């Protein structure tokens, strides 16, 4: 397979990985369990479960949402980057002096 074929193969593997990551779910919750979120490894929010106790304090709920969603999205981002880098590296042709993924 020529260089262009290998590059196309790498692109295909990256696209397949992106599709697969839509099904990788990350569950996160606040320390006390009053707020639970689920996001995909592609950083899309799937569910938010809010305990009724948080509904009486808007500012507290906002803080919970920010902290918990950021934690879930950080985890999703790390998984996403690692998986896409692995897919790209696996499909890239071996070009001397071009070690892009260390």
Buried (B, 14 or more C-beta within 10 A) or exposed (E): EEEEEBBEBBEEBBEEBBEEBEEBEBEBBBEEEBBBBBBBBBBEEEEEEBBEEBEEEEEBBEBBBEBBBEBBBEBBBEBBEEBBBBBBBEBBBEEEEEEEEE
